[in-house]
Amino acid sequence: MAQIVIMPKLSQTMEEGSIVKWRKQEGDVVRKGDIIFEIETDKAVIEVESFFEGTLIKIVVPEGQVVPVAATVGFIGKAGEKAPDVIAPPPAAAPAPAAGAPATPAPTAGKPAAPPPVPSAQPAARPAAPVVAVPATPARKAISPRARALIKASAIAPDAIRGTGPESRVVEADVRAYLEQHHYADLRISPAAKQLAITQGVDVLQVQGSGDGGRIMSRDIELALAERPKPMSRMRQVIAQRLTDSFTSIPHFYVTVQVDMTDLLAFRQTLKAAGKSFTVTDFVLEAVILSLQEFPALNSSTDGRTTRWRSHVNLGMAVALEQGLVVPVIRNAETLTLAELREASKTLAAKARDGKLLPDEMTGSSFTVSNMGMMNVENFSAIINPGESAILAVASTIPQPAVRDGKIVVRSLMKITASSDHRIVDGMMAANFVNCIKAKLEDIELWKSLTLS
């Protein structure tokens, strides 16, 4: 009997997913544990393993379609077995994010964003939005077969051609008049470029030629294709919406301090020589955890009416991937030793890069650290993740001239910027918080006590 393959529910908040790629095709042998397809949620692209053995006898949901969780997407059975008749589930409409919904944290100036935690409180009920009539999709332009053939052969778009036939139908004479009006006979285009334009549906009248005398070349068609609007991935669409909601609904303000990392970097080398390898990120994360315990308001959240205090530090750390930024969460981070924190962050970062993170491993953060230190960035600020009250942006450590004891010396300096929600965090508190992180990073005795014991 054929086994049903369904869209899995990979987290408590997941309601639907999109099949990005089928890794097995109909007729392929499937073993238990094989990756059969990849799905995209609003947080990540995740590989899905098979629980069954046999042959993939039918694919019900094609690549690119969004369907609800538990929907049938395929069947695994015996080779040659007929799959049960099933109607493919209708594509799920992407819901518009609700006002006050968690947003993905990301640095400003085009930085990608992080997945949302669970919001701290329910937003107040709002009046129902007025129903807006959606205009019907316009009917397809009526074009005669001879006119359509000429349009295709000329590599032009029919949209601007005015029809003079019955019921405004575009006829061949209309196309010829349009070509003459736009001096098509004078157009210079290479045969290869014209063929490429025909096969790719590029209107050559909208292309500027870069060849001799303005001749349109294949590279010009390729540039026109590259400039075509392309649909954003589901993940990027959600990120875009959440970033907009975050930045427009939370009153951000920023505090920056400069940390002298010279002594800590030297101490890190000492640890490395002793066989204890720690990254700068490890020290930053630990300093943040310790500071959040002294300033719990920055580990809290607000909806503008109530404040939610959190008893644990669920620390999000941004990890850059090719398709964007994800933020795995180190839960109960305040209970971990520095060595345990290092291992937890290392494991989660590796899972993120391998595409193995589950949605539940990217939700529920109470504070996020976005570290761009490896990208030669002098300073930046980040967008707060709703459900949190602040985010820390960590820039690169750069050798710079500094005044010490009345003398100019070269020191390794790093800027950190806290973006805070002004509804719950005031300026003095934010300043004290970032200076607390600074003081801990510059306190070598602290790090000795945490690493040499």
N, C-alpha and C positions, 0 to 999 in steps of 0.2 A: 504494500500500500504506500502510495506516495506521501512523503512528509512535507508539511507546509513550512515554507520559509517566510518569516514575518519581519516587518520593520521593528527592530528591538527598541525597548524603552530603556535608555542608558542612564537616565537620571530621573529624580522625582519631578523635575520641572519640564522634562522633554515631552512634547505633545506631537511632534511631527519631525520628519527628517527627509532629506533629499538623497537619492542614490546618485553619487558622483560617478562611480565607475563599477561595472561588473568585472570582477577579477576572474570569474569563471563564466564560460559561455554555454549555451544549450548543447548538450551532448558531452560536456567535459565530465571526467570522473572527479568526484568530490570525496575527500577523506575528512574524518572528524578532526576539527582544528584548523582545516584549510581556510584561508581568507577567501570568502566568496564575493563580497562586494564592499565598497567604501561608501559611507554615508556622511553627509554634511549636516550638522546641526547649526544652531546660531552661535556655537562656541568653537567648534573644531571639526576637522575631517577625521573620521574614526573608521578603522578596519573592523569588519564583522566576521567572526569565525563561524564555521558550520558546526552544528551539534549532531549532524547526521552523516552517514556514509552512503554513497551511491552515485547516481548520475544526475546532473542538473538537467531535468527533462523539460522545464519550461520557465521562462522569465516572464513574469506578469507585469512588472513595473519597469519601464525603460529608464535609462540614465537621464538625469536632469529633472525627474518628476518628484515633487514633494507630496508625501502621503502621510496620513496619521500613523502613530505607533500602533502596532498589532495588525496593521493591514497586511494582507498576503502579497508578497513581492515575487515569489517563485515557488517551484516544487522540486524536491529531490526524491528520486525513486530508482527503480531498476532500469537498466538500459533497455530502450524500446517500449517501456511502459507509457501508457497514455495518461497525460496529466488530467486531473479533474477540470471540468468546465468552470471557469471563474471569470467574473467581470473585473477588469482592472479597476481599482479604486480611483475615484475622481481626484485630480490634483488638489491638494489642500491649499486654500488661500492663505497667504502669509498675513498673520494678524498684525495690525498696527500696534506698536508698543504703547501701553497705557501710560498716561501721565503719571509721573512719579515712579515708573518702573525702573529697575536697576539698570544702570548704564555701564558700558565697558570702559574702564579707565584707560587712558592713553595720553601720552605727551602731546602737547600742542604742536602746531606747525607740522601737521601731517603725520604725527606719530601714531602707530596703530594702537589698538585698544585692548582692554582686558575683559574677560567674562564677568557677568554680574553676580553678586552675592544675593542672598535672600533679603528683600527689603525689610527694614526694621519696623515699619508700621504701615497700616493701610491708609492710603490717602483718603481725604474726605470725599464724600460723594459729590459729584458735580452734576449740574443740570444736563439732561440728555442733549446731545448735539442735534441741531436741526437736520432733517433728512434732505440731502441734496440730490437732485435728479442727475443721474449720470447719462450723458448723451449717448445715443446708440452708435455703434461703430458704423462709420459711413460705408455705404454700399460700394462694392468694387467698381472701379471706373469701367464703363462699357467701351470696349475696343474691338473693332472688327479683326478677324484673323489675319487679313493682308496687312492691316496697320500694325498689328502686334508683331508680325514677322519683320517688318521694316524697322520698327523700334528696336528690336533685339539685334538685328544686323547692323544698325547704326550705333549701337552701344549708348543709348540715351535713356533717360527716365521719362515715363509718360505723364507724370503728375501735372506738368505745366501746359500740356497740349490741350487746346480748346477743341472740343468736338462739335462738328456741324451736322452730323448725321441724325437720324431719328432718335429722339430722346437724348440729344447731346452725345451721341455715340461718336467716338473717334474713328474716323475712316482714313484710308491711305492718303487721300488728298490733304487732310489736316496735318499728317505727319510730314509730308513733303513741304507744305507751307511753313511748318515750324522749323524744319531744317534750313530752309532758304532764309527765313527771318534771322536765324542765328549763324548765318554764313558757314554752314557745316562743310560746304564744298572747299572752303579755304583752310579747313582744319588739317594740320599736319600731325600724323600719328603713325608710329611704326606698326607693321602687321602684328608683331608679337604683343605689343601693348594693346592693340584693339581686340585681339583674341582674348587676352586676359581680362579686359574690361567687360567683354560679352559674357564670359563664363562666371565672373564675379559680380555682375550687375552694377558696374560702376558707370555713372553718367560722364562720358568724356567731355561734354560741354562744361562741366564743373571742374575740370582738371587743368592745371597750369603746366605747360610743358617746360622741361628743363634742357631739352636737346637743342641742336643748332636751329636757329630761327624760331624757337618756341615749339619745336616738335615734341609731341608727347611720347615719352619712352616708357618701357615697362616699369622702371623704378618710380615713375610718377604715379602710375596706377597702384603700385604697391604702397606708396605713401598715402594715397587716398584711402586705401583699404585700412591702413594702420590708424587713420584718423576717425574711422567709423565708430560711433558709440557702441560699446560692448556692455552687456549686462554684468552687473557686479554679482559676485558670489553671494549666496544667502548670508554667509558669515559677515561679509563686508557690508551688506545692506543693513543688517542688524547693528553692526558697529557704528555705521554712519548715523543711524537714527538715535542710538543711545548716546553717542557723543554730543549730538545736537541737543537732546533733552537735558543731558547733564550740564552742559555749559550754559544753557539758557534758564535752567531752573534752580541752580545752586549758585549763590553769590560767592565766587572764588576770590581769594586774595592770597598774595604770595610773599614769603619771607625767605631770603637767601643769606647763607653764611658761608664763609670760606674755611675749610678745615686743613690744618697742616698735617699732612700724612707722612712726612719725612721719617719720623721716628718709628711709626707703625710699619712702614714698608721695610725699614732696616730690621725690625723685630721679626717681621714675616720671613725674611731671609734666614734669620737665625733659627726659626722654627723649621724651615724647610731643610736646613742642613742637619737638623736633629731628626729628620724623618717625619715631621708633622707639617703637612701641606694644607695651608688655608688660603683662600682667595680673598681679595679685598671685599668682594660681595659678602662673604661669610662674616667679616667684621662689621660691615655696615648693617646687615640684618640683625646681628646680635645687639648692636648699639641701639637700633630702633626698638627692638623688643624691650630692652631694659628701660628705655626712655618712655615708651608707651605705658609702662607700669607706674611711672611717676606722673604721667599726664594722661589719665584715663579718658579725658574728654576727646582726645584725638583717636581713641580706639572705640568711640561711641558713634551714634548716628542720630539724625533728627529728620522728621518730616515737616518741620516748621511749627508743629503744635506740641509734640512730645519728644522726649529724648530717651534713647535706649542705651543703657550702659551694658558693656560686655565684660564678662568675667574672664574670658580667655583672649589671647592674641592669636587670631587666625590670620597669619601673615601671607599676603599675596606677593609673588615675585614675578615680574614681567620677563617672559622668554620670547625672543624674536624668532619667528618662523618665516618661511618664504611667503606664505599666504597671509601673514599678519602677526599680531602679537597675542599670545595667550598668557594667562596668569594662573599657574598652579598655586594651590593654597597649602601652606604648612600649618596644620591645625594644632592648637594648644602649644604654640611655639615657645611660650614662656616656661614650659616644663622641660625643655630640651637643653642638654649641655651644648657647648659650642661645637664639639665633635659630632654630636647627634644632629645638630642643626645643619652642619656641613653635609652630612650624609643624606639627610632628608631633602635638602635643596638640590644636591647633585642628582639624586634619584629622580626627583620630579622633573628637573630640567632635561634629563636624558629621555624620560618618557614623553615629554612635550616634543622634543626634536624627532623622536621616532614615531610620533602620531599615536602613542599608546595611552594618552591621558583620557580618562572618562570625564563626562560633564560634571559629575559630582566632585571631581578633584579640582574643578575650576570655579567653584561657587562657594559662597559663605565667607569670603574674606572680610576682615574688620579693618584692615589697613593694607595699603599696597606700596611696594617699593619698585620704582622704575629706574633701572640702572643703565645708562648709556655710556658708562666710563670707557668701554672698549671701542667706542666709535669716534674718539677724538672730538668730543663736544665740550665746549668751555662752560656752557650754562644752558639750562632749559627749564621750563615749567610743565606740569602735567595736569590733565583733567581728572577731577575727582570722580571716583566710582560711587554713584548713589547707593546708599546703604552704608557708606563710610563717611567720615567727616574730614579726611585728609589723605594726601598721597605725597610720597617723597620722591623727588627727582634727583638722581645722583649723576653728576657730570664726570668728566675725565680728570684724572690726576695729572697735573701739568707742572713741570719745573718752571718756576717763576722767581723773579727778584722779590725779596721781602726784607722788611726791616726787623732785625733782631738785635736787641741790646745796643741800639743806636748805629748798627752797621747794616749795610745792604749785603744780603747773602742769598744764595739760590736755595729755595725750598720746594718740595713737592706739594702743591696746593690743589685742593679739590673743592668745588662748590656744590652745595646741596640746597635744594629749594623745596620748601613745604607749601603745597597748595592746600588751603584750608577752607572749610565751609564757615562763612562768617556768621551764620545763624547760631552756631554752637561754639565756635572758637574765636576768641578775640585776638587782637594783634599782639598783646603782651604774652598771652599763652603760647601762641605760635612761635614767637621769638624765643621764649624760654625753652620750648620744645626742641627747636633746631639747635640751639646752643647747648642743650643737654646732650644731644647726639654728638655734636662737635667735641664737647668735653670728654665724652667717653672714648671717642676715636683717638683722641690725643693723650689719653691716660694709659701709658705703657704698663704701669703697675697693675691696672685692671686686667689687661690682657695676659700678663704673666700669671695672675691668679686663676685665670680661666683656662690656661693652656699648659702650664707647667706643673700643675698639681697631679 
